């Protein structure tokens, strides 16, 4: 049985991060971008992180440049933008592909576990979100248009 803790990813600082560091937490895994119409969702993601982190909730941000070249910067530029513009201090990772042959294995698995609309697995755009339970299994997939604040009920249920 695969779980999110079975994967690792490169942090935005270049450090390899075993996702087992987040075992036992409820996670919101999001593909993010700095130049997207949905970029202001960073504020809502940061608010969720601030409100629920003491209860075992973590937002994991994965920059992705596969949609309209909306994440053109390097990791240092992305980190600076997120920090200065949205006060983001939740864990951020190095840029990844979420679709295609070079898709990060975590994203390939998440898509297979929780398909999108009409059973299509592919990520359609930036700010697609996956809620993962404390057991490391995906609970729900959210569309880019789903605002972070609309997920509070699901997050609270997952936190128990």
C-alpha positions as CSV (number, residue, x, y, z in Angstrom):
1,X,0.0,0.0,0.0
2,X,1.6,3.2,-1.1
3,X,1.3,6.3,1.0
4,X,2.5,9.9,0.6
5,X,5.2,9.1,3.2
6,X,6.8,6.7,0.7
7,X,7.9,9.6,-1.5
8,X,10.6,12.2,-1.3
9,X,11.0,15.5,-3.0
10,X,13.7,18.2,-3.3
11,X,12.9,21.2,-1.1
12,X,13.0,24.7,-2.5
13,X,16.4,25.0,-0.7
14,X,17.8,22.0,-2.6
15,X,17.7,19.6,0.4
16,X,16.2,16.2,-0.3
17,X,13.1,15.9,1.9
18,X,11.6,12.5,2.7
19,X,7.9,13.1,3.0
20,X,7.9,10.7,5.9
21,X,8.8,13.9,7.8
22,X,5.1,14.7,7.6
23,X,3.8,11.2,8.7
24,X,0.8,11.5,10.9
25,X,-0.2,15.0,9.6
26,X,-3.1,16.0,7.4
27,X,-1.5,17.4,4.2
28,X,-2.7,19.7,1.4
29,X,-0.5,19.1,-1.6
30,X,-0.7,22.0,-4.2
31,X,0.9,22.7,-7.5
32,X,1.6,26.5,-7.3
33,X,2.8,29.2,-9.7
34,X,3.8,32.8,-9.2
35,X,2.3,34.4,-12.3
36,X,-1.1,32.7,-12.4
37,X,-4.6,34.2,-12.0
38,X,-5.0,31.8,-9.0
39,X,-1.7,33.0,-7.4
40,X,-3.6,35.1,-4.8
41,X,-4.7,31.7,-3.3
42,X,-1.2,31.7,-1.6
43,X,-2.9,34.0,1.0
44,X,-5.6,31.5,1.7
45,X,-3.1,28.6,1.8
46,X,-1.0,30.5,4.3
47,X,-4.0,31.2,6.4
48,X,-5.0,27.5,6.5
49,X,-1.4,26.6,7.5
50,X,-1.5,29.2,10.3
51,X,-4.9,28.2,11.6
52,X,-4.4,24.4,11.6
53,X,-0.6,23.7,11.9
54,X,-0.8,23.3,15.6
55,X,-3.4,20.5,15.1
56,X,-1.1,18.6,12.6
57,X,-1.9,20.2,9.3
58,X,0.7,21.0,6.7
59,X,0.5,22.7,3.3
60,X,3.1,21.5,0.8
61,X,3.7,23.8,-2.2
62,X,5.1,22.4,-5.4
63,X,5.9,25.1,-8.0
64,X,5.2,24.0,-11.6
65,X,5.9,25.7,-14.9
66,X,3.8,23.4,-17.1
67,X,0.8,25.7,-17.5
68,X,1.3,28.8,-19.6
69,X,4.9,29.3,-18.4
70,X,3.5,30.9,-15.2
71,X,6.3,29.8,-12.9
72,X,9.4,31.1,-14.9
73,X,11.7,31.8,-11.9
74,X,14.3,29.6,-10.3
75,X,13.8,28.3,-6.8
76,X,15.5,31.3,-5.1
77,X,13.2,33.7,-7.0
78,X,10.1,31.6,-6.2
79,X,11.0,31.5,-2.5
80,X,11.6,35.2,-2.4
81,X,8.4,36.0,-4.2
82,X,6.3,33.8,-1.9
83,X,7.9,35.2,1.2
84,X,7.8,38.8,0.3
85,X,4.4,38.9,-1.5
86,X,2.4,36.4,0.6
87,X,4.4,35.8,3.8
88,X,4.5,32.1,2.9
89,X,6.3,30.0,5.4
90,X,4.7,26.6,4.8
91,X,7.0,24.0,3.2
92,X,7.8,24.7,-0.5
93,X,9.6,22.4,-2.9
94,X,11.7,22.7,-6.0
95,X,9.9,23.0,-9.4
96,X,8.3,19.8,-10.6
97,X,6.3,18.5,-13.5
98,X,2.9,17.2,-12.6
99,X,2.0,15.8,-16.0
100,X,3.8,13.9,-18.7
101,X,6.7,11.5,-18.7
102,X,8.8,13.6,-16.4
103,X,6.1,14.1,-13.8
104,X,7.3,13.8,-10.2
105,X,6.3,10.3,-8.9
106,X,4.3,11.8,-6.0
107,X,2.1,13.6,-8.6
108,X,1.7,10.5,-10.8
109,X,0.5,8.6,-7.7
110,X,-1.8,11.4,-6.5
111,X,-3.5,11.6,-9.9
112,X,-3.9,7.8,-10.0
113,X,-5.4,7.7,-6.5
114,X,-7.8,10.7,-7.1
115,X,-8.7,11.2,-10.7
116,X,-10.1,14.5,-11.9
117,X,-13.4,15.4,-13.5
118,X,-14.8,12.8,-15.8
119,X,-12.1,10.3,-14.6
120,X,-9.3,12.2,-16.3
121,X,-6.1,12.0,-14.3
122,X,-4.1,14.9,-15.8
123,X,-3.7,18.0,-13.8
124,X,-5.5,20.8,-15.7
125,X,-3.9,23.9,-14.2
126,X,-2.0,25.5,-11.4
127,X,-3.4,25.3,-7.9
128,X,-4.9,21.8,-8.1
129,X,-5.0,20.5,-4.5
130,X,-5.0,17.1,-2.9
131,X,-6.1,16.6,0.7
132,X,-4.2,13.7,2.3
133,X,-5.3,12.1,5.6
134,X,-3.1,11.3,8.6
135,X,-2.7,7.8,7.2
136,X,-1.0,9.1,4.1
137,X,-3.8,8.3,1.7
138,X,-5.4,11.0,-0.5
139,X,-8.9,11.9,0.6
140,X,-10.0,14.5,-2.0
141,X,-8.9,16.3,-5.1
142,X,-9.8,20.0,-5.5
143,X,-9.9,22.0,-8.7
144,X,-7.8,25.2,-9.2
145,X,-11.0,27.2,-8.8
146,X,-11.7,25.8,-5.3
147,X,-10.5,28.5,-2.9
148,X,-8.5,27.3,0.1
149,X,-11.1,28.7,2.6
150,X,-13.8,26.4,1.0
151,X,-11.8,23.4,2.3
152,X,-12.0,24.2,6.0
153,X,-14.8,21.7,6.7
154,X,-12.9,18.8,5.0
155,X,-9.7,19.8,6.8
156,X,-11.4,19.9,10.2
157,X,-13.0,16.5,9.5
158,X,-9.6,15.0,8.5
159,X,-7.9,16.5,11.6
160,X,-10.6,14.7,13.7
